[in-house]
Amino acid sequence: MFRPMRRRRYGFASPWREMERFQREINQLLGETFDESRPGYAPGFPAINVWANQDGAVVTAELPGVNPEDIDITIVGQTLTISGSREPEDLGEDVKLHRQERGFGKFARSFELPFLIDDAKVEAMFEKGVLHLSLPRAEADKPRKITVKTA
């Protein structure tokens, strides 16, 4: 016997409202780490680009308003961490904040590199608010061609 399928209503007014509820729950789980309403919040700061080839990698990080002496760079295994702090702008007592999108305070970004780095040859340069890292690949990690001998 053939029965037509019934449509069910799931007790929510729209899928958008359900998605907003889901986003609120995720934000509660993650705590203040991703709280965009928090003053000084800078999502994904600093912005980072990574390029790699067989010989190594180049990393650039945008760090406007950060002093070079306030930047820490560490490499453990294949994990690169860039951390530091940016001080808030002091405009005086009689100035009222109208809009703030640039974050301040401590920051840290860590990510996995595609290979091991020769940390003795790493070079870091800071120019016009952009950190440039040259990360040569460790010799032991470079691909080697194996020759096949004939008998």
C-alpha positions as CSV (number, residue, x, y, z in Angstrom):
1,M,0.0,0.0,0.0
2,F,1.4,3.4,-1.0
3,R,1.4,6.2,1.6
4,P,2.4,9.7,0.8
5,M,5.2,11.1,2.9
6,R,4.1,13.7,5.5
7,R,6.0,16.8,6.1
8,R,7.0,17.4,9.7
9,R,7.5,20.7,11.4
10,Y,10.4,20.7,13.9
11,G,9.4,23.4,16.3
12,F,11.6,26.2,15.1
13,A,10.5,29.2,13.0
14,S,13.3,29.2,10.5
15,P,16.6,27.4,9.8
16,W,18.4,30.8,10.3
17,R,17.2,31.0,13.9
18,E,18.4,27.5,14.5
19,M,21.9,28.4,13.0
20,E,22.1,31.5,15.3
21,R,21.3,29.3,18.3
22,F,24.0,26.8,17.2
23,Q,26.5,29.7,16.9
24,R,25.7,31.0,20.4
25,E,26.2,27.5,21.8
26,I,29.6,27.2,20.0
27,N,30.6,30.6,21.4
28,Q,29.7,29.5,24.9
29,L,31.8,26.3,24.5
30,L,34.8,28.2,23.3
31,G,34.5,30.9,26.0
32,E,35.9,34.3,25.5
33,T,38.6,33.1,23.1
34,F,36.3,34.1,20.2
35,D,34.2,36.8,21.8
36,E,34.1,39.6,19.2
37,S,32.3,42.0,21.5
38,R,35.3,42.0,23.9
39,P,37.3,45.3,23.6
40,G,40.6,44.8,21.9
41,Y,39.6,41.5,20.2
42,A,41.5,40.9,17.0
43,P,40.4,37.6,15.3
44,G,43.3,35.8,13.6
45,F,45.8,38.4,14.6
46,P,48.4,38.6,13.1
47,A,47.3,37.8,9.6
48,I,49.9,35.3,8.2
49,N,50.9,34.1,4.7
50,V,53.1,31.0,4.2
51,W,54.9,30.0,1.0
52,A,56.9,26.8,0.7
53,N,59.1,25.0,-1.8
54,Q,61.6,22.1,-1.6
55,D,64.2,24.3,0.0
56,G,62.2,26.0,2.7
57,A,59.4,28.3,3.6
58,V,58.7,32.0,3.8
59,V,56.3,33.4,6.4
60,T,55.0,37.0,6.5
61,A,52.9,38.3,9.4
62,E,51.2,41.7,9.5
63,L,52.0,43.3,12.9
64,P,51.1,47.1,12.6
65,G,51.8,49.0,15.8
66,V,54.0,46.2,17.3
67,N,57.5,47.0,18.3
68,P,60.1,44.4,17.0
69,E,61.4,43.8,20.6
70,D,57.8,42.8,21.6
71,I,57.8,39.8,19.1
72,D,58.7,36.3,20.1
73,I,59.3,33.6,17.5
74,T,59.7,29.9,18.5
75,I,60.0,26.7,16.5
76,V,59.5,23.4,18.1
77,G,59.5,20.4,15.7
78,Q,57.3,21.6,12.8
79,T,55.3,24.1,14.9
80,L,56.0,27.8,14.4
81,T,54.7,30.2,17.1
82,I,54.6,34.0,16.7
83,S,53.6,35.8,19.9
84,G,53.9,39.2,21.5
85,S,51.9,42.2,22.5
86,R,50.6,45.4,21.1
87,E,49.9,48.4,23.4
88,P,46.7,50.4,23.0
89,E,46.9,53.8,21.6
90,D,46.9,56.6,24.2
91,L,45.0,59.6,22.8
92,G,44.5,61.5,26.0
93,E,41.8,61.7,28.7
94,D,39.5,64.1,26.8
95,V,39.1,61.8,23.8
96,K,36.0,59.5,23.6
97,L,36.3,56.3,21.7
98,H,33.9,56.3,18.8
99,R,34.9,53.0,17.1
100,Q,37.6,50.4,17.8
101,E,38.4,47.6,15.4
102,R,42.2,47.3,16.0
103,G,42.9,45.0,18.8
104,F,45.6,45.3,21.5
105,G,47.1,43.2,24.2
106,K,48.9,39.8,24.0
107,F,48.6,37.7,20.9
108,A,49.9,34.3,19.7
109,R,49.5,32.3,16.5
110,S,50.8,28.8,16.1
111,F,50.6,26.5,13.1
112,E,52.3,23.4,11.6
113,L,54.9,23.9,8.9
114,P,55.0,21.3,6.0
115,F,58.5,20.1,7.1
116,L,61.3,20.4,9.7
117,I,63.2,23.7,9.8
118,D,67.0,24.2,10.2
119,D,66.5,26.6,13.1
120,A,70.2,27.7,13.1
121,K,69.6,29.3,9.6
122,V,66.3,31.1,10.3
123,E,66.3,34.8,9.4
124,A,63.7,37.3,10.7
125,M,63.3,40.8,9.4
126,F,60.7,43.5,10.4
127,E,59.9,46.2,7.9
128,K,57.0,48.6,7.7
129,G,54.9,46.6,10.2
130,V,55.4,43.3,8.4
131,L,57.5,40.4,9.9
132,H,59.4,38.4,7.2
133,L,60.7,34.9,8.2
134,S,63.0,32.9,6.0
135,L,62.8,29.2,7.2
136,P,65.2,26.9,5.4
137,R,64.3,23.3,5.4
138,A,66.4,20.9,7.5
139,E,68.9,19.0,5.3
140,A,67.9,15.7,7.0
141,D,64.2,16.4,5.9
142,K,64.9,17.3,2.3
143,P,64.0,14.6,-0.3
144,R,67.0,12.6,-1.6
145,K,67.2,10.8,-4.8
146,I,68.1,7.2,-4.4
147,T,70.0,5.6,-7.3
148,V,69.1,2.1,-8.2
149,K,72.0,-0.2,-8.9
150,T,71.9,-3.0,-11.3
151,A,73.2,-6.5,-10.5
